[in-house]
């Protein structure tokens, strides 16, 4: 809280302590509460009081500052942010395999951006330290501002893994079903062929047979488009790899040149 929050904090404290617990607050006691709670946001303090007075065990007695801090920390643990090690593992799985689909928080993406140059140098240990430090700092900022985790997806090239990871995200309450609808692949050539096969038959009327033929034609077109898209992705991936290798080599050359300059100066 800021010093300007003191009147609002005093009013909040009086509302809960006086009206709920019939406890009068002296000036000295208000100072104690302010000293203990000033590092927390006013909105988080109010939420903690609400959690306290509705807790079947805690609500029987007027709270002390430590009781409210406990509920603030409990609320933070429920905000959806994974622990640093779990977050690093989720990121590592994504960036280590182009087939993978990953669902990451904004804070994880900030850590990723910070540690990627270190990963490019092949230093996974240093990259992990960098990621955890940056990630923890951003999570702390988010919790201080009462912001829950916001998850977004980075799609890999494997459609089956994409479906699996997005379904896992829904089950973990990280994405809603509406959010993943646009991310799931549409009809596949195999599924269209399967439907066409079901339509066709010895007694099928001509309009149904025509519909089956149109489905098979659409399946063939999708296969052709998919092959072209895959070829383009392969070419782009190769260009990206070459660019990354050139970038990495330039960085290594720069480091080597600086080391040589230091040796020459010595």
C-alpha positions in Angstrom: 0.0 0.0 0.0 0.9 3.6 -0.4 0.7 6.2 2.4 -2.4 7.6 0.7 -4.1 4.3 1.3 -4.0 4.8 5.1 -7.6 6.2 5.4 -9.1 3.4 3.2 -7.1 0.8 5.2 -8.3 2.2 8.5 -11.9 2.2 7.3 -11.5 -1.4 6.1 -10.0 -2.5 9.4 -12.7 -0.8 11.4 -15.4 -2.3 9.3 -14.3 -5.8 9.9 -13.0 -5.5 13.5 -15.8 -3.3 14.8 -18.8 -4.4 12.9 -18.0 -8.1 12.7 -16.1 -8.7 16.0 -17.1 -5.7 18.0 -13.5 -4.8 18.7 -12.5 -1.2 19.1 -9.2 -0.1 17.5 -7.0 2.3 19.3 -4.5 4.6 17.5 -1.6 2.4 18.7 -3.3 -0.8 17.4 -4.0 0.8 14.0 -0.3 1.7 13.8 0.6 -2.0 14.5 -1.7 -3.2 11.8 -0.4 -0.6 9.3 3.2 -1.6 10.0 2.4 -5.3 9.5 0.2 -4.9 6.4 1.7 -1.9 4.5 3.7 -4.1 2.1 0.5 -5.7 0.7 -2.0 -4.3 -1.7 -5.3 -3.0 -0.2 -7.4 -5.2 -2.5 -5.5 -8.3 -1.4 -6.0 -7.4 2.3 -9.7 -7.0 1.8 -9.9 -10.3 0.0 -7.9 -11.9 2.9 -10.4 -10.5 5.4 -13.3 -11.9 3.4 -11.6 -15.3 3.3 -10.9 -15.1 7.1 -14.5 -14.3 8.2 -15.9 -17.0 6.0 -13.5 -19.7 7.1 -15.4 -22.0 9.5 -12.4 -22.3 11.9 -10.8 -18.9 11.7 -13.9 -16.8 11.8 -14.7 -17.6 15.5 -12.1 -15.1 16.8 -11.0 -11.6 15.7 -7.9 -11.8 13.5 -4.4 -10.8 14.2 -2.1 -9.4 11.4 -0.5 -12.8 11.0 -3.9 -14.4 10.4 -4.6 -12.0 7.5 -1.1 -12.5 6.1 -1.7 -16.3 6.1 -4.9 -15.8 4.0 -3.1 -13.4 1.6 -0.4 -16.0 1.0 -3.0 -18.8 0.6 -4.8 -16.7 -2.0 -1.5 -16.2 -3.8 -1.0 -20.0 -3.9 -4.4 -20.3 -5.6 -3.7 -17.8 -8.4 -2.6 -20.5 -11.0 1.1 -19.6 -11.2 3.2 -22.8 -11.3 6.3 -23.1 -9.2 9.6 -22.0 -10.8 10.8 -25.6 -11.4 7.5 -26.7 -12.8 7.4 -23.7 -15.1 11.0 -24.4 -16.3 10.1 -28.0 -17.1 7.1 -27.0 -19.1 9.1 -24.5 -21.1 12.0 -26.9 -21.7 9.6 -29.5 -23.1 8.2 -26.9 -25.5 11.5 -25.4 -26.8 13.2 -28.8 -27.0 10.9 -30.3 -29.6 9.2 -28.4 -32.5 6.4 -31.0 -32.5 5.3 -29.9 -29.0 2.5 -27.6 -28.1 3.0 -25.6 -25.0 0.6 -23.6 -22.8 2.5 -20.9 -20.9 1.8 -17.9 -18.7 2.9 -14.3 -19.5 5.5 -14.6 -16.7 6.9 -17.8 -18.2 7.2 -16.1 -21.6 9.1 -13.2 -19.9 11.5 -15.8 -18.4 11.8 -17.5 -21.8 12.7 -14.3 -23.6 15.4 -13.6 -21.0 17.0 -17.0 -21.0 16.8 -17.8 -24.8 20.2 -16.1 -25.6 21.9 -18.2 -22.9 20.2 -21.3 -24.3 21.5 -20.4 -27.7 25.0 -20.7 -26.3 24.3 -24.2 -25.1 24.4 -23.2 -21.4 21.2 -24.9 -20.0 22.3 -24.5 -16.4 22.8 -20.8 -16.8 19.6 -20.5 -18.8 17.6 -22.2 -16.0 19.0 -19.8 -13.4 18.2 -16.8 -15.5 14.7 -18.1 -16.2 13.9 -18.8 -12.6 15.1 -15.4 -11.4 13.1 -13.5 -14.1 10.1 -15.7 -13.7 10.0 -15.4 -9.9 10.3 -11.6 -10.2 7.4 -11.3 -12.6 5.2 -13.7 -10.6 5.9 -11.6 -7.5 4.8 -8.4 -9.4 1.7 -10.2 -10.6 0.8 -11.3 -7.2 1.4 -7.9 -5.7 -1.1 -6.5 -8.2 -3.6 -9.3 -7.7 -3.2 -10.7 -11.2 -3.9 -14.4 -11.7 -2.0 -16.5 -14.2 -3.1 -15.8 -17.9 -2.3 -18.8 -20.1 -1.8 -18.8 -23.9 -0.8 -21.5 -26.3 2.3 -21.9 -28.6 1.4 -24.5 -31.2 3.7 -27.2 -32.4 3.7 -28.9 -35.8 2.3 -32.3 -34.5 -1.5 -32.1 -34.6 -2.0 -35.1 -32.3 0.3 -33.6 -29.7 -1.6 -30.3 -30.1 -4.9 -31.9 -29.3 -3.4 -33.8 -26.3 -1.7 -30.7 -24.8 -4.7 -28.5 -25.3 -7.0 -31.0 -23.7 -4.6 -31.3 -20.8 -4.7 -27.5 -20.4 -8.5 -27.6 -20.3 -8.4 -30.3 -17.6 -6.0 -28.2 -15.6 -8.3 -25.2 -15.9 -5.6 -23.2 -17.7 -7.6 -22.8 -20.9 -11.4 -22.9 -21.5 -13.0 -25.1 -24.1 -14.0 -22.0 -26.1 -10.4 -20.9 -26.2 -9.1 -24.1 -27.7 -11.8 -24.5 -30.3 -10.0 -22.2 -32.7 -6.7 -23.9 -32.0 -7.8 -27.5 -32.8 -7.2 -28.8 -36.3 -10.2 -29.1 -38.6 -11.3 -32.1 -40.7 -8.4 -34.3 -41.9 -8.2 -36.2 -45.2 -8.5 -39.5 -43.3 -11.7 -38.4 -41.5 -13.2 -37.2 -44.8 -12.4 -40.5 -46.5 -14.0 -42.3 -43.6 -17.2 -40.3 -44.0 -17.2 -40.8 -47.7 -16.8 -44.6 -47.2 -19.8 -44.6 -44.9 -21.9 -42.7 -47.4 -21.0 -45.0 -50.3 -22.8 -48.4 -50.6 -24.5 -50.7 -53.0 -27.9 -49.1 -52.4 -26.7 -45.5 -52.0 -28.7 -43.0 -54.2 -26.9 -40.9 -56.8 -27.0 -37.6 -54.7 -25.3 -39.4 -51.8 -22.7 -40.9 -54.1 -22.0 -37.5 -55.5 -21.6 -36.1 -51.9 -19.1 -38.9 -51.2 -17.1 -38.1 -54.3 -17.0 -34.4 -53.3 -15.7 -35.4 -49.9 -13.0 -37.6 -51.5 -12.0 -34.7 -53.8 -11.8 -32.4 -50.8 -9.6 -34.9 -48.9 -7.3 -35.1 -51.9 -7.1 -31.3 -52.0 -6.3 -31.2 -48.3 -3.5 -33.8 -48.7 -2.0 -31.7 -51.5 -2.2 -28.5 -49.5 -0.8 -30.3 -46.4 2.2 -31.6 -48.4 2.9 -28.1 -49.8 2.5 -26.6 -46.3 4.8 -29.2 -44.9 7.4 -28.5 -47.5 7.2 -24.7 -46.8 7.5 -25.4 -43.0 10.6 -27.6 -43.6 12.2 -24.9 -45.8 11.4 -22.2 -43.2 12.7 -24.4 -40.4 15.9 -24.9 -42.2 16.3 -21.1 -42.8 15.5 -20.5 -39.1 18.1 -23.0 -38.1 20.7 -21.5 -40.4 19.9 -18.0 -39.0 20.2 -19.2 -35.5 23.5 -20.9 -36.2 24.8 -17.8 -37.8 23.6 -15.7 -34.8 25.2 -18.2 -32.3 28.4 -18.2 -34.3 28.6 -14.4 -34.4 28.0 -14.3 -30.6 30.8 -16.9 -30.0 33.1 -15.0 -32.3 32.4 -11.8 -30.4 33.1 -13.5 -27.1 36.3 -15.0 -28.5 37.4 -11.6 -29.8 36.8 -10.0 -26.4 38.8 -12.7 -24.7 41.6 -12.2 -27.2 41.5 -8.4 -26.5 41.8 -9.1 -22.8 44.8 -11.4 -23.4 46.5 -8.9 -25.6 45.9 -6.1 -23.0 47.4 -8.3 -20.3 
